[in-house]
């Protein structure tokens, strides 16, 4: 009986991790995958802010007049608060990527709540705006992280297309080719503005792909911007805060 109860807890904790698989997410959890306005592409970046790479992404986006959503790690915000504030001041949307880049289904209740709460509170303090979006490390949710996100009024959001810039030998061209395979109106795109947990050169490959990605979207008549402009008012039952709220 105890074994059955333990198994039930394990399923409740790790079951949401199924959404980490792209095909499952795209078919069964379209809102969680970030499927939104068919005339819009939501451009998102994970793993920053990184003084070694994030400023270059900001320059490219500023040159093109494009805003995006940056899912930040609390531990990196603590190391570079001025850079996090600069990203927000440039008009980009800030989301929570956790405090540490750790696999959430392996973490207990106290660690999970502490991780997300610390990150959310620090991001709000540094940027001046309380975040409403949450993307788990590795795109893998847990039952505990969903409960904590709900309590923190965070909307879980994954993605529909990514660049796989962390793959060995990735270049701007390979990242673009990978993105284009999943690129369509209404998709949420994932790239990384930091190589802090990826092989050397990964953020450079992502950066090199950004201008060509924006050109491809323009060619298709697709607007590019942050999640706030993607038509995702509610995901998984959580509501986006009202403006100024």
Phi and psi restraints in degrees (value plus and minus 20) as a CYANA .aco file:
   2 UNK   PHI     -84.2   -44.2
   2 UNK   PSI     -57.3   -17.3
   3 UNK   PHI     -84.1   -44.1
   3 UNK   PSI     -60.6   -20.6
   4 UNK   PHI     -85.0   -45.0
   4 UNK   PSI     -61.1   -21.1
   5 UNK   PHI     -84.2   -44.2
   5 UNK   PSI     -61.6   -21.6
   6 UNK   PHI     -83.7   -43.7
   6 UNK   PSI     -59.4   -19.4
   7 UNK   PHI     -83.9   -43.9
   7 UNK   PSI     -58.9   -18.9
   8 UNK   PHI     -83.2   -43.2
   8 UNK   PSI     -62.0   -22.0
   9 UNK   PHI     -82.7   -42.7
   9 UNK   PSI     -60.9   -20.9
  10 UNK   PHI     -83.4   -43.4
  10 UNK   PSI     -61.4   -21.4
  11 UNK   PHI     -84.8   -44.8
  11 UNK   PSI     -63.7   -23.7
  12 UNK   PHI     -82.8   -42.8
  12 UNK   PSI     -55.3   -15.3
  13 UNK   PHI     -95.8   -55.8
  13 UNK   PSI     -67.7   -27.7
  14 UNK   PHI    -114.5   -74.5
  14 UNK   PSI     -36.8     3.2
  15 UNK   PHI     -73.0   -33.0
  15 UNK   PSI     -65.6   -25.6
  16 UNK   PHI     -78.6   -38.6
  16 UNK   PSI     -36.8     3.2
  17 UNK   PHI     -83.8   -43.8
  17 UNK   PSI     -35.7     4.3
  18 UNK   PHI     -79.0   -39.0
  18 UNK   PSI     -46.9    -6.9
  19 UNK   PHI     -88.7   -48.7
  19 UNK   PSI     -31.1     8.9
  20 UNK   PHI     -90.3   -50.3
  20 UNK   PSI     -37.0     3.0
  21 UNK   PHI    -106.2   -66.2
  21 UNK   PSI      99.2   139.2
  22 UNK   PHI     -70.5   -30.5
  22 UNK   PSI     -70.6   -30.6
  23 UNK   PHI     -81.0   -41.0
  23 UNK   PSI     -59.3   -19.3
  24 UNK   PHI     -84.8   -44.8
  24 UNK   PSI     -65.6   -25.6
  25 UNK   PHI     -83.4   -43.4
  25 UNK   PSI     -64.7   -24.7
  26 UNK   PHI     -87.8   -47.8
  26 UNK   PSI     -53.6   -13.6
  27 UNK   PHI    -107.5   -67.5
  27 UNK   PSI     -67.5   -27.5
  28 UNK   PHI    -117.9   -77.9
  28 UNK   PSI     -38.5     1.5
  29 UNK   PHI    -153.8  -113.8
  29 UNK   PSI      38.6    78.6
  30 UNK   PHI     -82.6   -42.6
  30 UNK   PSI     -58.2   -18.2
  31 UNK   PHI     -87.3   -47.3
  31 UNK   PSI     -62.2   -22.2
  32 UNK   PHI     -83.0   -43.0
  32 UNK   PSI     -53.8   -13.8
  33 UNK   PHI     -95.1   -55.1
  33 UNK   PSI     -23.7    16.3
  34 UNK   PHI      65.3   105.3
  34 UNK   PSI       6.9    46.9
  35 UNK   PHI     -96.0   -56.0
  35 UNK   PSI      96.9   136.9
  36 UNK   PHI    -153.0  -113.0
  36 UNK   PSI    -160.3  -120.3
  37 UNK   PHI     -73.8   -33.8
  37 UNK   PSI     101.3   141.3
  38 UNK   PHI     -85.4   -45.4
  38 UNK   PSI     -32.1     7.9
  39 UNK   PHI    -120.0   -80.0
  39 UNK   PSI     -10.2    29.8
  40 UNK   PHI    -154.1  -114.1
  40 UNK   PSI     127.9   167.9
  41 UNK   PHI    -139.4   -99.4
  41 UNK   PSI     105.4   145.4
  42 UNK   PHI    -107.7   -67.7
  42 UNK   PSI      99.5   139.5
  43 UNK   PHI    -118.9   -78.9
  43 UNK   PSI     100.4   140.4
  44 UNK   PHI    -149.2  -109.2
  44 UNK   PSI     130.1   170.1
  45 UNK   PHI    -149.8  -109.8
  45 UNK   PSI     122.2   162.2
  46 UNK   PHI    -137.4   -97.4
  46 UNK   PSI     141.1   181.1
  47 UNK   PHI      65.1   105.1
  47 UNK   PSI     -18.7    21.3
  48 UNK   PHI    -112.5   -72.5
  48 UNK   PSI    -188.2  -148.2
  49 UNK   PHI    -104.7   -64.7
  49 UNK   PSI     118.6   158.6
  50 UNK   PHI    -142.8  -102.8
  50 UNK   PSI      93.3   133.3
  51 UNK   PHI     -77.5   -37.5
  51 UNK   PSI     -43.8    -3.8
  52 UNK   PHI     -98.4   -58.4
  52 UNK   PSI     -37.5     2.5
  53 UNK   PHI    -161.2  -121.2
  53 UNK   PSI     -55.6   -15.6
  54 UNK   PHI     -76.3   -36.3
  54 UNK   PSI     -61.3   -21.3
  55 UNK   PHI     -77.3   -37.3
  55 UNK   PSI     -53.6   -13.6
  56 UNK   PHI     -87.2   -47.2
  56 UNK   PSI     -57.5   -17.5
  57 UNK   PHI     -85.1   -45.1
  57 UNK   PSI     -60.7   -20.7
  58 UNK   PHI     -81.8   -41.8
  58 UNK   PSI     -59.1   -19.1
  59 UNK   PHI     -85.8   -45.8
  59 UNK   PSI     -64.1   -24.1
  60 UNK   PHI     -82.4   -42.4
  60 UNK   PSI     -65.0   -25.0
  61 UNK   PHI     -86.0   -46.0
  61 UNK   PSI     -59.2   -19.2
  62 UNK   PHI     -84.8   -44.8
  62 UNK   PSI     -60.6   -20.6
  63 UNK   PHI     -82.0   -42.0
  63 UNK   PSI     -52.2   -12.2
  64 UNK   PHI    -115.4   -75.4
  64 UNK   PSI     -22.3    17.7
  65 UNK   PHI      46.4    86.4
  65 UNK   PSI      15.3    55.3
  66 UNK   PHI    -135.7   -95.7
  66 UNK   PSI     116.6   156.6
  67 UNK   PHI    -126.9   -86.9
  67 UNK   PSI     134.2   174.2
  68 UNK   PHI    -161.0  -121.0
  68 UNK   PSI    -197.7  -157.7
  69 UNK   PHI    -134.0   -94.0
  69 UNK   PSI     107.0   147.0
  70 UNK   PHI    -129.8   -89.8
  70 UNK   PSI      96.0   136.0
  71 UNK   PHI    -109.0   -69.0
  71 UNK   PSI      91.2   131.2
  72 UNK   PHI    -122.3   -82.3
  72 UNK   PSI     129.4   169.4
  73 UNK   PHI    -109.4   -69.4
  73 UNK   PSI     110.1   150.1
  74 UNK   PHI     -78.2   -38.2
  74 UNK   PSI     -58.0   -18.0
  75 UNK   PHI     -83.0   -43.0
  75 UNK   PSI     -54.1   -14.1
  76 UNK   PHI     -99.6   -59.6
  76 UNK   PSI     -53.0   -13.0
  77 UNK   PHI     -81.2   -41.2
  77 UNK   PSI     -59.5   -19.5
  78 UNK   PHI     -82.9   -42.9
  78 UNK   PSI     -53.3   -13.3
  79 UNK   PHI    -101.4   -61.4
  79 UNK   PSI     -49.1    -9.1
  80 UNK   PHI    -155.4  -115.4
  80 UNK   PSI      41.6    81.6
  81 UNK   PHI     -82.5   -42.5
  81 UNK   PSI     -55.3   -15.3
  82 UNK   PHI     -84.5   -44.5
  82 UNK   PSI     -57.2   -17.2
  83 UNK   PHI     -89.0   -49.0
  83 UNK   PSI     -61.4   -21.4
  84 UNK   PHI     -80.0   -40.0
  84 UNK   PSI     -62.4   -22.4
  85 UNK   PHI     -85.5   -45.5
  85 UNK   PSI     -54.9   -14.9
  86 UNK   PHI     -85.7   -45.7
  86 UNK   PSI     -60.3   -20.3
  87 UNK   PHI     -80.4   -40.4
  87 UNK   PSI     -66.7   -26.7
  88 UNK   PHI     -85.9   -45.9
  88 UNK   PSI     -60.8   -20.8
  89 UNK   PHI     -84.6   -44.6
  89 UNK   PSI     -44.9    -4.9
  90 UNK   PHI     -97.9   -57.9
  90 UNK   PSI     -20.4    19.6
  91 UNK   PHI      75.8   115.8
  91 UNK   PSI     -14.3    25.7
  92 UNK   PHI    -102.5   -62.5
  92 UNK   PSI     131.0   171.0
  93 UNK   PHI    -105.0   -65.0
  93 UNK   PSI     123.5   163.5
  94 UNK   PHI    -135.5   -95.5
  94 UNK   PSI     109.2   149.2
  95 UNK   PHI    -138.4   -98.4
  95 UNK   PSI     150.3   190.3
  96 UNK   PHI    -118.6   -78.6
  96 UNK   PSI     108.7   148.7
  97 UNK   PHI    -133.2   -93.2
  97 UNK   PSI      -7.5    32.5
  98 UNK   PHI      76.7   116.7
  98 UNK   PSI     155.2   195.2
  99 UNK   PHI    -104.8   -64.8
  99 UNK   PSI     -72.8   -32.8
 100 UNK   PHI    -133.2   -93.2
 100 UNK   PSI     132.3   172.3
 101 UNK   PHI    -105.2   -65.2
 101 UNK   PSI      56.6    96.6
 102 UNK   PHI    -146.1  -106.1
 102 UNK   PSI     130.7   170.7
 103 UNK   PHI     -88.0   -48.0
 103 UNK   PSI      92.6   132.6
 104 UNK   PHI     -87.3   -47.3
 104 UNK   PSI     -57.2   -17.2
 105 UNK   PHI     -80.6   -40.6
 105 UNK   PSI     -37.9     2.1
 106 UNK   PHI    -109.4   -69.4
 106 UNK   PSI     -18.8    21.2
 107 UNK   PHI    -126.1   -86.1
 107 UNK   PSI     128.2   168.2
 108 UNK   PHI    -105.0   -65.0
 108 UNK   PSI     160.0   200.0
 109 UNK   PHI     -79.4   -39.4
 109 UNK   PSI     -66.6   -26.6
 110 UNK   PHI     -85.6   -45.6
 110 UNK   PSI     -65.5   -25.5
 111 UNK   PHI     -85.2   -45.2
 111 UNK   PSI     -60.5   -20.5
 112 UNK   PHI     -84.4   -44.4
 112 UNK   PSI     -67.9   -27.9
 113 UNK   PHI     -85.5   -45.5
 113 UNK   PSI     -61.3   -21.3
 114 UNK   PHI     -83.1   -43.1
 114 UNK   PSI     -63.9   -23.9
 115 UNK   PHI     -78.4   -38.4
 115 UNK   PSI     -73.5   -33.5
 116 UNK   PHI     -92.2   -52.2
 116 UNK   PSI     -57.0   -17.0
 117 UNK   PHI     -86.9   -46.9
 117 UNK   PSI     -65.9   -25.9
 118 UNK   PHI     -79.8   -39.8
 118 UNK   PSI     -65.3   -25.3
 119 UNK   PHI     -84.0   -44.0
 119 UNK   PSI     -65.7   -25.7
 120 UNK   PHI     -82.3   -42.3
 120 UNK   PSI     -65.8   -25.8
 121 UNK   PHI     -87.0   -47.0
 121 UNK   PSI     -59.8   -19.8
 122 UNK   PHI     -88.9   -48.9
 122 UNK   PSI     -62.2   -22.2
 123 UNK   PHI     -80.8   -40.8
 123 UNK   PSI     -63.2   -23.2
 124 UNK   PHI     -81.8   -41.8
 124 UNK   PSI     -61.9   -21.9
 125 UNK   PHI     -86.2   -46.2
 125 UNK   PSI     -64.2   -24.2
 126 UNK   PHI     -95.0   -55.0
 126 UNK   PSI     -59.2   -19.2
 127 UNK   PHI    -113.8   -73.8
 127 UNK   PSI     -36.9     3.1
 128 UNK   PHI      62.6   102.6
 128 UNK   PSI     -12.9    27.1
 129 UNK   PHI    -160.2  -120.2
 129 UNK   PSI     111.7   151.7
 130 UNK   PHI     -95.1   -55.1
 130 UNK   PSI     105.5   145.5
 131 UNK   PHI     -88.8   -48.8
 131 UNK   PSI     132.2   172.2
 132 UNK   PHI    -140.4  -100.4
 132 UNK   PSI     -22.5    17.5
 133 UNK   PHI    -135.4   -95.4
 133 UNK   PSI     125.6   165.6
 134 UNK   PHI    -157.3  -117.3
 134 UNK   PSI     107.8   147.8
 135 UNK   PHI    -143.4  -103.4
 135 UNK   PSI     101.1   141.1
 136 UNK   PHI     -92.9   -52.9
 136 UNK   PSI     130.8   170.8
 137 UNK   PHI     -75.6   -35.6
 137 UNK   PSI     120.1   160.1
 138 UNK   PHI      44.3    84.3
 138 UNK   PSI     -14.6    25.4
 139 UNK   PHI      49.6    89.6
 139 UNK   PSI       2.3    42.3
 140 UNK   PHI    -133.8   -93.8
 140 UNK   PSI      94.5   134.5
 141 UNK   PHI    -107.1   -67.1
 141 UNK   PSI     146.3   186.3
 142 UNK   PHI    -157.0  -117.0
 142 UNK   PSI     143.6   183.6
 143 UNK   PHI     -79.6   -39.6
 143 UNK   PSI     -61.6   -21.6
 144 UNK   PHI     -86.2   -46.2
 144 UNK   PSI     -57.9   -17.9
 145 UNK   PHI     -89.2   -49.2
 145 UNK   PSI     -53.6   -13.6
 146 UNK   PHI     -87.0   -47.0
 146 UNK   PSI     -60.7   -20.7
 147 UNK   PHI     -84.0   -44.0
 147 UNK   PSI     -65.4   -25.4
 148 UNK   PHI     -84.6   -44.6
 148 UNK   PSI     -62.4   -22.4
 149 UNK   PHI     -79.9   -39.9
 149 UNK   PSI     -62.0   -22.0
 150 UNK   PHI     -80.2   -40.2
 150 UNK   PSI     -65.5   -25.5
 151 UNK   PHI     -84.9   -44.9
 151 UNK   PSI     -51.0   -11.0
 152 UNK   PHI    -110.5   -70.5
 152 UNK   PSI     -17.0    23.0
 153 UNK   PHI      39.4    79.4
 153 UNK   PSI      22.5    62.5
 154 UNK   PHI    -124.2   -84.2
 154 UNK   PSI     118.1   158.1
 155 UNK   PHI    -116.4   -76.4
 155 UNK   PSI      95.7   135.7
 156 UNK   PHI     -85.9   -45.9
 156 UNK   PSI     116.8   156.8
 157 UNK   PHI    -167.5  -127.5
 157 UNK   PSI     109.4   149.4
 158 UNK   PHI    -125.7   -85.7
 158 UNK   PSI    -146.8  -106.8
 159 UNK   PHI    -181.4  -141.4
 159 UNK   PSI     146.5   186.5
 160 UNK   PHI    -135.5   -95.5
 160 UNK   PSI     -38.6     1.4
 161 UNK   PHI    -165.8  -125.8
 161 UNK   PSI     120.2   160.2
 162 UNK   PHI    -159.1  -119.1
 162 UNK   PSI     145.2   185.2
 163 UNK   PHI    -115.8   -75.8
 163 UNK   PSI     -34.3     5.7
 164 UNK   PHI      31.3    71.3
 164 UNK   PSI      21.6    61.6
 165 UNK   PHI     -89.9   -49.9
 165 UNK   PSI     -30.7     9.3
 166 UNK   PHI    -105.3   -65.3
 166 UNK   PSI     -24.8    15.2
 167 UNK   PHI     -89.4   -49.4
 167 UNK   PSI     125.1   165.1
 168 UNK   PHI     -75.6   -35.6
 168 UNK   PSI     112.9   152.9
 169 UNK   PHI      58.5    98.5
 169 UNK   PSI     -10.0    30.0
 170 UNK   PHI     -82.8   -42.8
 170 UNK   PSI     122.7   162.7
 171 UNK   PHI    -151.8  -111.8
 171 UNK   PSI     153.1   193.1
 172 UNK   PHI     -77.1   -37.1
 172 UNK   PSI     -57.8   -17.8
 173 UNK   PHI     -88.6   -48.6
 173 UNK   PSI     -63.4   -23.4
 174 UNK   PHI     -87.8   -47.8
 174 UNK   PSI     -56.9   -16.9
 175 UNK   PHI     -82.5   -42.5
 175 UNK   PSI     -64.7   -24.7
 176 UNK   PHI     -82.6   -42.6
 176 UNK   PSI     -65.5   -25.5
 177 UNK   PHI     -79.8   -39.8
 177 UNK   PSI     -60.1   -20.1
 178 UNK   PHI     -86.3   -46.3
 178 UNK   PSI     -63.0   -23.0
 179 UNK   PHI     -83.1   -43.1
 179 UNK   PSI     -63.6   -23.6
 180 UNK   PHI     -81.8   -41.8
 180 UNK   PSI     -50.2   -10.2
 181 UNK   PHI     -82.5   -42.5
 181 UNK   PSI     -48.8    -8.8
 182 UNK   PHI    -129.8   -89.8
 182 UNK   PSI     -15.1    24.9
 183 UNK   PHI     -99.4   -59.4
 183 UNK   PSI     107.5   147.5
 184 UNK   PHI    -181.1  -141.1
 184 UNK   PSI     143.7   183.7
 185 UNK   PHI     -80.9   -40.9
 185 UNK   PSI     114.8   154.8
 186 UNK   PHI      72.8   112.8
 186 UNK   PSI     -21.4    18.6
 187 UNK   PHI    -105.0   -65.0
 187 UNK   PSI     132.2   172.2
 188 UNK   PHI    -122.8   -82.8
 188 UNK   PSI     104.3   144.3
 189 UNK   PHI    -120.3   -80.3
 189 UNK   PSI     117.9   157.9
 190 UNK   PHI    -134.8   -94.8
 190 UNK   PSI     105.1   145.1
 191 UNK   PHI    -152.7  -112.7
 191 UNK   PSI     155.5   195.5
 192 UNK   PHI    -144.9  -104.9
 192 UNK   PSI     107.2   147.2
 193 UNK   PHI    -112.0   -72.0
 193 UNK   PSI     -12.4    27.6
 194 UNK   PHI    -162.8  -122.8
 194 UNK   PSI     124.3   164.3
 195 UNK   PHI    -125.3   -85.3
 195 UNK   PSI       6.1    46.1
 196 UNK   PHI     -83.3   -43.3
 196 UNK   PSI     -46.6    -6.6
 197 UNK   PHI    -143.1  -103.1
 197 UNK   PSI      -4.2    35.8
 198 UNK   PHI    -141.9  -101.9
 198 UNK   PSI     147.5   187.5
 199 UNK   PHI     -82.8   -42.8
 199 UNK   PSI     133.4   173.4
 200 UNK   PHI     -75.1   -35.1
 200 UNK   PSI     118.7   158.7
 201 UNK   PHI      73.2   113.2
 201 UNK   PSI     -28.0    12.0
 202 UNK   PHI     -88.3   -48.3
 202 UNK   PSI     -63.9   -23.9
 203 UNK   PHI     -88.0   -48.0
 203 UNK   PSI     -51.5   -11.5
 204 UNK   PHI     -85.0   -45.0
 204 UNK   PSI     -59.1   -19.1
 205 UNK   PHI     -85.4   -45.4
 205 UNK   PSI     -60.6   -20.6
 206 UNK   PHI     -84.4   -44.4
 206 UNK   PSI     -64.8   -24.8
 207 UNK   PHI     -80.3   -40.3
 207 UNK   PSI     -62.2   -22.2
 208 UNK   PHI     -83.8   -43.8
 208 UNK   PSI     -46.5    -6.5
 209 UNK   PHI    -103.4   -63.4
 209 UNK   PSI     -39.8     0.2
 210 UNK   PHI     -80.4   -40.4
 210 UNK   PSI     -71.1   -31.1
 211 UNK   PHI     -78.5   -38.5
 211 UNK   PSI     -62.6   -22.6
 212 UNK   PHI     -86.5   -46.5
 212 UNK   PSI     -55.3   -15.3
 213 UNK   PHI     -83.5   -43.5
 213 UNK   PSI     -64.5   -24.5
 214 UNK   PHI     -84.0   -44.0
 214 UNK   PSI     -58.0   -18.0
 215 UNK   PHI     -83.2   -43.2
 215 UNK   PSI     -62.5   -22.5
 216 UNK   PHI     -84.0   -44.0
 216 UNK   PSI     -61.2   -21.2
 217 UNK   PHI     -84.3   -44.3
 217 UNK   PSI     -61.7   -21.7
 218 UNK   PHI     -82.8   -42.8
 218 UNK   PSI     -60.7   -20.7
 219 UNK   PHI     -80.6   -40.6
 219 UNK   PSI     -54.2   -14.2
 220 UNK   PHI    -107.8   -67.8
 220 UNK   PSI     -20.1    19.9
 221 UNK   PHI      54.5    94.5
 221 UNK   PSI       7.1    47.1
 222 UNK   PHI    -123.1   -83.1
 222 UNK   PSI     109.8   149.8
 223 UNK   PHI     -95.3   -55.3
 223 UNK   PSI     127.5   167.5
 224 UNK   PHI    -143.1  -103.1
 224 UNK   PSI     114.4   154.4
 225 UNK   PHI    -191.1  -151.1
 225 UNK   PSI    -189.3  -149.3
 226 UNK   PHI     -96.6   -56.6
 226 UNK   PSI     150.7   190.7
 227 UNK   PHI     -81.2   -41.2
 227 UNK   PSI     -52.1   -12.1
 228 UNK   PHI     -78.8   -38.8
 228 UNK   PSI     -42.8    -2.8
 229 UNK   PHI    -123.0   -83.0
 229 UNK   PSI      -8.1    31.9
 230 UNK   PHI    -117.1   -77.1
 230 UNK   PSI     -20.8    19.2
 231 UNK   PHI      61.3   101.3
 231 UNK   PSI      -3.7    36.3
 232 UNK   PHI    -116.4   -76.4
 232 UNK   PSI      56.4    96.4
 233 UNK   PHI     -88.6   -48.6
 233 UNK   PSI     -57.3   -17.3
 234 UNK   PHI    -161.5  -121.5
 234 UNK   PSI     113.8   153.8
 235 UNK   PHI    -151.1  -111.1
 235 UNK   PSI     105.7   145.7
 236 UNK   PHI      43.7    83.7
 236 UNK   PSI       2.1    42.1
 237 UNK   PHI      70.8   110.8
 237 UNK   PSI     -24.3    15.7
 238 UNK   PHI    -115.6   -75.6
 238 UNK   PSI     120.3   160.3
 239 UNK   PHI    -120.9   -80.9
 239 UNK   PSI     118.3   158.3
 240 UNK   PHI     -89.7   -49.7
 240 UNK   PSI     118.1   158.1
 241 UNK   PHI     -81.6   -41.6
 241 UNK   PSI     127.6   167.6
 242 UNK   PHI     -87.4   -47.4
 242 UNK   PSI     135.8   175.8
 243 UNK   PHI     -77.0   -37.0
 243 UNK   PSI     108.9   148.9
 244 UNK   PHI      60.4   100.4
 244 UNK   PSI     -18.0    22.0
